[in-house]
Amino acid sequence: MTQEISIQNNTFTMHPSGGMLWHEKRMLLIADVHLGKVSHFRKHGSAVPLRAVAANFDQLTRVADYYQAQSICFLGDLFHSSLNTEWKLFEKWVRSREETLILIAGNHDIISPVKYENLDIDIYSEFQSNGFLLTHHPEEREGFFNFCGHIHPGIRLGGIGRQVLKLSCFFKTENQLILPAFGTFTGNYYLEPQPGNQVFAITKNEVIPIQ
């Protein structure tokens, strides 16, 4: 189940994967995929299941097929580190897509821009359109509503008997919306909502507004 939200007379639909469609631009926004992270940790001896590599690509395909957008904008940290075996899988995935692909460079995006240019992926430090500012790191800029990633936002929900449920989330303040990390092998930074904030937790199949 998705969740729709209106911001500055534009419509956005949040998906349980962590992706979000900007209807007016027909643009799918995705933050912090961290491709290559699984292979990076396996190379250094971590016991991460190999199937976790395919999970990121499967999830990318599912949300892209669901929305059928004209473009996909990655809000930084698309690839976790330097080139490894997952780059070939990424090349294969890119060539299977018809959308225009855009990367807002993040702090982990250290691979040569030439590699992305060879795949017809445009790279920007930020992207502005219709009063919206797309960045990797959260930005506060007068006159703009900011969409960003980097934080890997999460929320803790208390239950009966001191139970605590930890979930990734979309985290909205007055002038900013932080997207959850899309990658399947990423951690969360748990935020404490303040009055006026809106939180949309994600589960495997739902986006849930949190009161």
C-alpha positions as YAML, in Angstrom:
chain: A
units: angstrom
residues:
- id: 1
  name: MET
  ca: [0.00, 0.00, 0.00]
- id: 2
  name: THR
  ca: [1.42, 3.37, -1.04]
- id: 3
  name: GLN
  ca: [0.80, 6.76, 0.58]
- id: 4
  name: GLU
  ca: [0.13, 10.01, -1.28]
- id: 5
  name: ILE
  ca: [1.13, 13.47, -0.06]
- id: 6
  name: SER
  ca: [0.73, 16.98, -1.46]
- id: 7
  name: ILE
  ca: [3.61, 19.47, -1.17]
- id: 8
  name: GLN
  ca: [3.44, 22.95, -2.70]
- id: 9
  name: ASN
  ca: [0.58, 21.87, -4.99]
- id: 10
  name: ASN
  ca: [2.59, 18.92, -6.28]
- id: 11
  name: THR
  ca: [1.67, 15.29, -5.68]
- id: 12
  name: PHE
  ca: [4.09, 12.64, -4.41]
- id: 13
  name: THR
  ca: [3.44, 8.95, -3.77]
- id: 14
  name: MET
  ca: [5.60, 7.08, -1.27]
- id: 15
  name: HIS
  ca: [6.28, 3.40, -1.90]
- id: 16
  name: PRO
  ca: [7.14, 0.71, 0.71]
- id: 17
  name: SER
  ca: [10.49, 0.21, -1.01]
- id: 18
  name: GLY
  ca: [11.51, 3.72, 0.02]
- id: 19
  name: GLY
  ca: [11.10, 5.18, -3.47]
- id: 20
  name: MET
  ca: [8.78, 8.11, -4.15]
- id: 21
  name: LEU
  ca: [7.09, 9.25, -7.35]
- id: 22
  name: TRP
  ca: [6.89, 12.96, -8.21]
- id: 23
  name: HIS
  ca: [3.78, 12.92, -10.37]
- id: 24
  name: GLU
  ca: [4.13, 16.29, -12.09]
- id: 25
  name: LYS
  ca: [7.69, 15.47, -13.23]
- id: 26
  name: ARG
  ca: [7.02, 11.75, -13.73]
- id: 27
  name: MET
  ca: [10.23, 11.30, -11.76]
- id: 28
  name: LEU
  ca: [10.99, 8.48, -9.34]
- id: 29
  name: LEU
  ca: [13.14, 9.60, -6.38]
- id: 30
  name: ILE
  ca: [15.37, 7.02, -4.67]
- id: 31
  name: ALA
  ca: [18.00, 7.65, -1.99]
- id: 32
  name: ASP
  ca: [20.96, 5.69, -0.65]
- id: 33
  name: VAL
  ca: [20.91, 2.43, -2.59]
- id: 34
  name: HIS
  ca: [24.54, 1.69, -1.67]
- id: 35
  name: LEU
  ca: [25.09, -0.81, -4.47]
- id: 36
  name: GLY
  ca: [28.32, -2.73, -3.99]
- id: 37
  name: LYS
  ca: [28.15, -2.60, -0.20]
- id: 38
  name: VAL
  ca: [27.32, -6.28, 0.14]
- id: 39
  name: SER
  ca: [30.28, -7.29, -2.07]
- id: 40
  name: HIS
  ca: [32.52, -4.81, -0.23]
- id: 41
  name: PHE
  ca: [31.75, -6.40, 3.15]
- id: 42
  name: ARG
  ca: [31.98, -9.96, 1.79]
- id: 43
  name: LYS
  ca: [35.43, -9.13, 0.36]
- id: 44
  name: HIS
  ca: [36.56, -8.12, 3.84]
- id: 45
  name: GLY
  ca: [35.28, -11.31, 5.47]
- id: 46
  name: SER
  ca: [31.76, -10.40, 6.63]
- id: 47
  name: ALA
  ca: [29.28, -13.26, 6.44]
- id: 48
  name: VAL
  ca: [26.70, -11.45, 4.31]
- id: 49
  name: PRO
  ca: [24.47, -13.76, 2.21]
- id: 50
  name: LEU
  ca: [25.22, -13.48, -1.51]
- id: 51
  name: ARG
  ca: [21.49, -13.28, -2.24]
- id: 52
  name: ALA
  ca: [21.55, -9.79, -0.67]
- id: 53
  name: VAL
  ca: [23.33, -8.57, -3.83]
- id: 54
  name: ALA
  ca: [20.37, -9.52, -6.02]
- id: 55
  name: ALA
  ca: [17.87, -8.06, -3.53]
- id: 56
  name: ASN
  ca: [18.81, -4.46, -4.33]
- id: 57
  name: PHE
  ca: [18.43, -4.95, -8.07]
- id: 58
  name: ASP
  ca: [15.18, -6.87, -7.66]
- id: 59
  name: GLN
  ca: [13.77, -4.05, -5.54]
- id: 60
  name: LEU
  ca: [14.90, -1.39, -8.03]
- id: 61
  name: THR
  ca: [13.17, -3.27, -10.83]
- id: 62
  name: ARG
  ca: [9.94, -3.72, -8.86]
- id: 63
  name: VAL
  ca: [9.50, -0.05, -7.95]
- id: 64
  name: ALA
  ca: [10.58, 1.18, -11.39]
- id: 65
  name: ASP
  ca: [8.14, -1.18, -13.11]
- id: 66
  name: TYR
  ca: [5.39, -0.17, -10.68]
- id: 67
  name: TYR
  ca: [5.63, 3.56, -11.41]
- id: 68
  name: GLN
  ca: [6.72, 3.57, -15.06]
- id: 69
  name: ALA
  ca: [8.26, 7.01, -14.61]
- id: 70
  name: GLN
  ca: [10.04, 8.99, -17.30]
- id: 71
  name: SER
  ca: [13.12, 9.45, -15.14]
- id: 72
  name: ILE
  ca: [14.75, 8.03, -12.03]
- id: 73
  name: CYS
  ca: [16.70, 10.41, -9.80]
- id: 74
  name: PHE
  ca: [19.08, 8.82, -7.29]
- id: 75
  name: LEU
  ca: [19.61, 11.19, -4.35]
- id: 76
  name: GLY
  ca: [23.18, 10.18, -3.69]
- id: 77
  name: ASP
  ca: [25.15, 7.17, -2.47]
- id: 78
  name: LEU
  ca: [24.06, 5.05, -5.39]
- id: 79
  name: PHE
  ca: [27.24, 2.98, -5.18]
- id: 80
  name: HIS
  ca: [28.81, 2.38, -1.79]
- id: 81
  name: SER
  ca: [32.49, 2.63, -2.61]
- id: 82
  name: SER
  ca: [34.97, 1.81, -5.37]
- id: 83
  name: LEU
  ca: [34.24, -0.50, -8.28]
- id: 84
  name: ASN
  ca: [33.58, -4.15, -7.53]
- id: 85
  name: THR
  ca: [31.70, -7.05, -9.09]
- id: 86
  name: GLU
  ca: [28.32, -5.37, -8.59]
- id: 87
  name: TRP
  ca: [29.18, -2.69, -11.15]
- id: 88
  name: LYS
  ca: [28.69, -5.22, -13.97]
- id: 89
  name: LEU
  ca: [25.26, -6.06, -12.54]
- id: 90
  name: PHE
  ca: [24.47, -2.34, -12.39]
- id: 91
  name: GLU
  ca: [25.48, -1.89, -16.04]
- id: 92
  name: LYS
  ca: [23.17, -4.75, -16.99]
- id: 93
  name: TRP
  ca: [20.32, -3.24, -14.97]
- id: 94
  name: VAL
  ca: [20.78, 0.22, -16.52]
- id: 95
  name: ARG
  ca: [20.69, -1.20, -20.04]
- id: 96
  name: SER
  ca: [17.41, -2.95, -19.23]
- id: 97
  name: ARG
  ca: [15.70, 0.37, -18.36]
- id: 98
  name: GLU
  ca: [14.13, 2.99, -20.61]
- id: 99
  name: GLU
  ca: [13.95, 5.80, -18.03]
- id: 100
  name: THR
  ca: [16.36, 8.73, -18.03]
- id: 101
  name: LEU
  ca: [18.72, 8.21, -15.08]
- id: 102
  name: ILE
  ca: [20.06, 11.04, -12.92]
- id: 103
  name: LEU
  ca: [22.49, 10.90, -10.01]
- id: 104
  name: ILE
  ca: [22.80, 13.61, -7.37]
- id: 105
  name: ALA
  ca: [26.32, 12.81, -6.19]
- id: 106
  name: GLY
  ca: [26.67, 11.82, -2.53]
- id: 107
  name: ASN
  ca: [29.66, 11.37, -0.26]
- id: 108
  name: HIS
  ca: [29.98, 7.68, -1.17]
- id: 109
  name: ASP
  ca: [29.84, 8.30, -4.92]
- id: 110
  name: ILE
  ca: [33.58, 8.12, -5.60]
- id: 111
  name: ILE
  ca: [33.48, 6.16, -8.87]
- id: 112
  name: SER
  ca: [34.69, 8.19, -11.86]
- id: 113
  name: PRO
  ca: [31.91, 10.24, -13.49]
- id: 114
  name: VAL
  ca: [33.14, 8.84, -16.82]
- id: 115
  name: LYS
  ca: [31.79, 5.42, -15.84]
- id: 116
  name: TYR
  ca: [28.34, 6.93, -15.34]
- id: 117
  name: GLU
  ca: [28.56, 9.05, -18.48]
- id: 118
  name: ASN
  ca: [29.29, 5.89, -20.47]
- id: 119
  name: LEU
  ca: [25.90, 4.63, -19.26]
- id: 120
  name: ASP
  ca: [24.18, 7.94, -20.18]
- id: 121
  name: ILE
  ca: [23.62, 8.80, -16.52]
- id: 122
  name: ASP
  ca: [23.73, 12.54, -15.82]
- id: 123
  name: ILE
  ca: [25.46, 13.60, -12.59]
- id: 124
  name: TYR
  ca: [24.66, 16.76, -10.63]
- id: 125
  name: SER
  ca: [25.68, 18.21, -7.28]
- id: 126
  name: GLU
  ca: [22.03, 19.28, -6.84]
- id: 127
  name: PHE
  ca: [18.88, 19.64, -8.91]
- id: 128
  name: GLN
  ca: [16.36, 22.52, -8.79]
- id: 129
  name: SER
  ca: [12.87, 22.58, -10.31]
- id: 130
  name: ASN
  ca: [9.66, 24.49, -9.53]
- id: 131
  name: GLY
  ca: [10.75, 25.55, -6.05]
- id: 132
  name: PHE
  ca: [12.05, 22.09, -5.13]
- id: 133
  name: LEU
  ca: [15.69, 21.37, -4.31]
- id: 134
  name: LEU
  ca: [17.02, 17.82, -4.69]
- id: 135
  name: THR
  ca: [20.24, 17.07, -2.81]
- id: 136
  name: HIS
  ca: [22.03, 14.23, -1.09]
- id: 137
  name: HIS
  ca: [22.76, 15.94, 2.22]
- id: 138
  name: PRO
  ca: [19.86, 17.76, 3.89]
- id: 139
  name: GLU
  ca: [19.82, 21.43, 2.91]
- id: 140
  name: GLU
  ca: [17.91, 24.40, 4.28]
- id: 141
  name: ARG
  ca: [17.64, 27.04, 1.54]
- id: 142
  name: GLU
  ca: [15.22, 29.93, 1.49]
- id: 143
  name: GLY
  ca: [12.52, 29.62, -1.16]
- id: 144
  name: PHE
  ca: [12.95, 25.86, -1.67]
- id: 145
  name: PHE
  ca: [11.47, 22.63, -0.39]
- id: 146
  name: ASN
  ca: [14.27, 20.09, -0.06]
- id: 147
  name: PHE
  ca: [14.19, 16.37, -0.92]
- id: 148
  name: CYS
  ca: [17.27, 14.51, 0.29]
- id: 149
  name: GLY
  ca: [18.74, 11.31, 1.67]
- id: 150
  name: HIS
  ca: [21.99, 10.62, 3.55]
- id: 151
  name: ILE
  ca: [20.42, 10.32, 7.02]
- id: 152
  name: HIS
  ca: [18.81, 6.86, 6.56]
- id: 153
  name: PRO
  ca: [15.89, 7.98, 8.76]
- id: 154
  name: GLY
  ca: [14.22, 5.54, 11.10]
- id: 155
  name: ILE
  ca: [11.58, 5.67, 13.81]
- id: 156
  name: ARG
  ca: [11.20, 3.76, 17.08]
- id: 157
  name: LEU
  ca: [7.66, 2.75, 18.00]
- id: 158
  name: GLY
  ca: [6.90, 1.68, 21.57]
- id: 159
  name: GLY
  ca: [4.48, -1.14, 22.35]
- id: 160
  name: ILE
  ca: [3.05, -3.02, 25.29]
- id: 161
  name: GLY
  ca: [5.58, -4.54, 27.68]
- id: 162
  name: ARG
  ca: [8.46, -2.30, 26.62]
- id: 163
  name: GLN
  ca: [8.43, -3.71, 23.12]
- id: 164
  name: VAL
  ca: [10.14, -1.49, 20.56]
- id: 165
  name: LEU
  ca: [9.60, -1.71, 16.82]
- id: 166
  name: LYS
  ca: [12.25, -0.06, 14.64]
- id: 167
  name: LEU
  ca: [11.31, 0.91, 11.10]
- id: 168
  name: SER
  ca: [12.74, 2.96, 8.26]
- id: 169
  name: CYS
  ca: [10.67, 6.01, 7.39]
- id: 170
  name: PHE
  ca: [10.02, 9.04, 5.25]
- id: 171
  name: PHE
  ca: [10.61, 12.02, 7.56]
- id: 172
  name: LYS
  ca: [8.98, 15.37, 6.68]
- id: 173
  name: THR
  ca: [9.53, 18.75, 8.31]
- id: 174
  name: GLU
  ca: [8.12, 22.10, 7.18]
- id: 175
  name: ASN
  ca: [10.55, 22.55, 4.29]
- id: 176
  name: GLN
  ca: [12.17, 19.17, 3.86]
- id: 177
  name: LEU
  ca: [11.48, 15.49, 3.27]
- id: 178
  name: ILE
  ca: [14.22, 12.94, 3.96]
- id: 179
  name: LEU
  ca: [13.80, 9.68, 2.07]
- id: 180
  name: PRO
  ca: [14.63, 6.34, 3.71]
- id: 181
  name: ALA
  ca: [17.67, 4.40, 2.57]
- id: 182
  name: PHE
  ca: [16.62, 2.23, -0.35]
- id: 183
  name: GLY
  ca: [19.43, -0.32, -0.02]
- id: 184
  name: THR
  ca: [18.65, -3.63, 1.66]
- id: 185
  name: PHE
  ca: [21.96, -3.65, 3.58]
- id: 186
  name: THR
  ca: [21.91, -0.24, 5.28]
- id: 187
  name: GLY
  ca: [21.35, 0.89, 8.85]
- id: 188
  name: ASN
  ca: [19.08, 3.61, 10.20]
- id: 189
  name: TYR
  ca: [19.52, 6.79, 12.20]
- id: 190
  name: TYR
  ca: [16.55, 7.03, 14.54]
- id: 191
  name: LEU
  ca: [15.00, 10.48, 14.63]
- id: 192
  name: GLU
  ca: [12.81, 12.02, 17.33]
- id: 193
  name: PRO
  ca: [9.80, 13.75, 15.72]
- id: 194
  name: GLN
  ca: [9.03, 17.29, 16.83]
- id: 195
  name: PRO
  ca: [5.60, 19.01, 16.74]
- id: 196
  name: GLY
  ca: [4.67, 19.64, 13.12]
- id: 197
  name: ASN
  ca: [6.81, 16.83, 11.72]
- id: 198
  name: GLN
  ca: [5.21, 14.04, 9.67]
- id: 199
  name: VAL
  ca: [6.52, 10.50, 9.76]
- id: 200
  name: PHE
  ca: [5.63, 7.72, 7.34]
- id: 201
  name: ALA
  ca: [7.03, 4.36, 8.44]
- id: 202
  name: ILE
  ca: [7.64, 1.66, 5.87]
- id: 203
  name: THR
  ca: [7.13, -2.08, 6.21]
- id: 204
  name: LYS
  ca: [7.56, -4.73, 3.54]
- id: 205
  name: ASN
  ca: [4.16, -3.97, 2.02]
- id: 206
  name: GLU
  ca: [2.91, -0.66, 3.46]
- id: 207
  name: VAL
  ca: [3.66, 3.00, 4.04]
- id: 208
  name: ILE
  ca: [2.07, 3.90, 7.39]
- id: 209
  name: PRO
  ca: [1.46, 7.44, 8.67]
- id: 210
  name: ILE
  ca: [2.59, 7.65, 12.31]
- id: 211
  name: GLN
  ca: [0.61, 9.86, 14.68]
...
